[in-house]
Amino acid sequence: MTASTKTRTGSPPMAIWKALLLSLPMFLITALLPLQALESGELSYIVAILVMWLGFNVAFILMLTTGQTYRYRSVLFILLAVALPLWFIPMMIETHGSMMLSEEAFVSAEANFCPLATFMVIVPALVKRIVIFPSALAGGLGFATAAFMWAGSTLALGRGWCSWGCLFGGWDELFSRLRKRAVIKNIDRRWIYLPFGLLLAIVLLSAVTLQPIYCGWLCPSRSSPSFKHLRRSWPLYRSSPLSCCSLPWWSCYPC
Amino acid sequence: MQGFLLGLANGTTCLAFCAPVLVPFLLEEGKNVRQNLMTVLKFLGGRLGGYMLFGLLAWATGSLLLRATSYQGLVIGAAYVGLSALLLVAVLRKKAPAGACAFEGARATFSRWPALIPLGMGFLAGLKVCPPLLLAFTDAASTGTLIGSLFVFLMFFVGTSIYFIPLSFLGAFAHVSDLRIVGKFAAVIVALYYLFSGVLLFTGGVRL
């Protein structure tokens, strides 16, 4: 069997009873989610959690019984990526009144901690006890939660995150599956230097403006605080549809 | 002396303001340290021109100009658009497609006087009203004489220029051809940013 055939066909199919047995620990551990949801008493929340719980577990069993890991992983991956903005944007609007943080929230450090900034913030937090982010140290999606999630996911998943959890990868997956063959071929090799050019421009422009240019102009997840003048200057981009459209581009270049 | 100290104290700010234009340009040109030093000096020459203009205005208008905030937006906006155009021409002139009319004239002009690009960029970058420049402007306006006003800006220029010299050492990486491509991409991105900001400032859309 060649390497390519092996990748395409995945693992050998497993008997259903074996697959169920192997899935049982995950089935029980993840059952904590719907059990917790039941306590809330909110029907829509309970249904959503149940669907998610069943979906993930059924997909896992199907991966084992059919051996088509790639197919089911892809479906889950794309669904996660598409669903995340649908949750994240209303959550931002519900919490802050808009996708952007108000200056009040900024001053009172009520922002959700940006997962991308966690690593950069750890060193000054440990050395100088200063958290360079308008967010709480603990509670909610504050620094401690973000740092814990970052360290935990890095240790537990490693690069698996990129092909199973990362929303940018999910959008990549979706777009790469739209057609069987690439539409644009023979791309000039010099384009591989665009991310470095972008990095250089971001660093230099941030130094001029003394503002996080990346967070304000490029980051599609919008988990960082937005500044008043940027909100005025680029309202179209900062609205959700355009922001979401930038995701595939984002994962190709600035990521 | 006060202008010199002011420049020395705030030179890093001036460097930060000019670096987005100068660094990608120097990288893209891919010249050695000595040639880069010449380019930086030309850029500084342009900046000196901008500062002398400010010195003249400080003498002529006193502090009146500082109060005309709406005109500041127009001047800086126009300077940004000009800066963006120069940066784009500097980067794209060598590879402009045949028959691209906008580039034909520019290419001919700049190939005849290549020093115009760094000089022009320096001049336009010098028009950016930053806090240290406002301080120098106030100092210059308070002298009351043309010579005094120009001298304040000249000394301010000397004080700030010291910080620009190390940029010449980017030429040490001239043999890394990939850096030229990186510089080119960065220059285009910076140019687009300045174009966008310039148009907004010029039209009074936003204060950056």
Boltz contact constraints between the chains, C-beta under 6 A:
constraints:
  - contact:
      token1: [A, 190]
      token2: [B, 181]
      max_distance: 6.0
  - contact:
      token1: [A, 193]
      token2: [B, 181]
      max_distance: 6.0
  - contact:
      token1: [A, 193]
      token2: [B, 182]
      max_distance: 6.0
  - contact:
      token1: [A, 194]
      token2: [B, 185]
      max_distance: 6.0
  - contact:
      token1: [A, 196]
      token2: [B, 182]
      max_distance: 6.0
  - contact:
      token1: [A, 197]
      token2: [B, 182]
      max_distance: 6.0
  - contact:
      token1: [A, 197]
      token2: [B, 185]
      max_distance: 6.0
  - contact:
      token1: [A, 197]
      token2: [B, 186]
      max_distance: 6.0
  - contact:
      token1: [A, 200]
      token2: [B, 186]
      max_distance: 6.0
  - contact:
      token1: [A, 201]
      token2: [B, 186]
      max_distance: 6.0
  - contact:
      token1: [A, 201]
      token2: [B, 189]
      max_distance: 6.0
  - contact:
      token1: [A, 201]
      token2: [B, 190]
      max_distance: 6.0
  - contact:
      token1: [A, 204]
      token2: [B, 19]
      max_distance: 6.0
  - contact:
      token1: [A, 204]
      token2: [B, 20]
      max_distance: 6.0
  - contact:
      token1: [A, 205]
      token2: [B, 20]
      max_distance: 6.0
  - contact:
      token1: [A, 205]
      token2: [B, 193]
      max_distance: 6.0
  - contact:
      token1: [A, 207]
      token2: [B, 16]
      max_distance: 6.0
  - contact:
      token1: [A, 208]
      token2: [B, 16]
      max_distance: 6.0
  - contact:
      token1: [A, 208]
      token2: [B, 17]
      max_distance: 6.0
  - contact:
      token1: [A, 208]
      token2: [B, 20]
      max_distance: 6.0
  - contact:
      token1: [A, 229]
      token2: [B, 206]
      max_distance: 6.0
  - contact:
      token1: [A, 232]
      token2: [B, 206]
      max_distance: 6.0
  - contact:
      token1: [A, 233]
      token2: [B, 200]
      max_distance: 6.0
  - contact:
      token1: [A, 233]
      token2: [B, 206]
      max_distance: 6.0
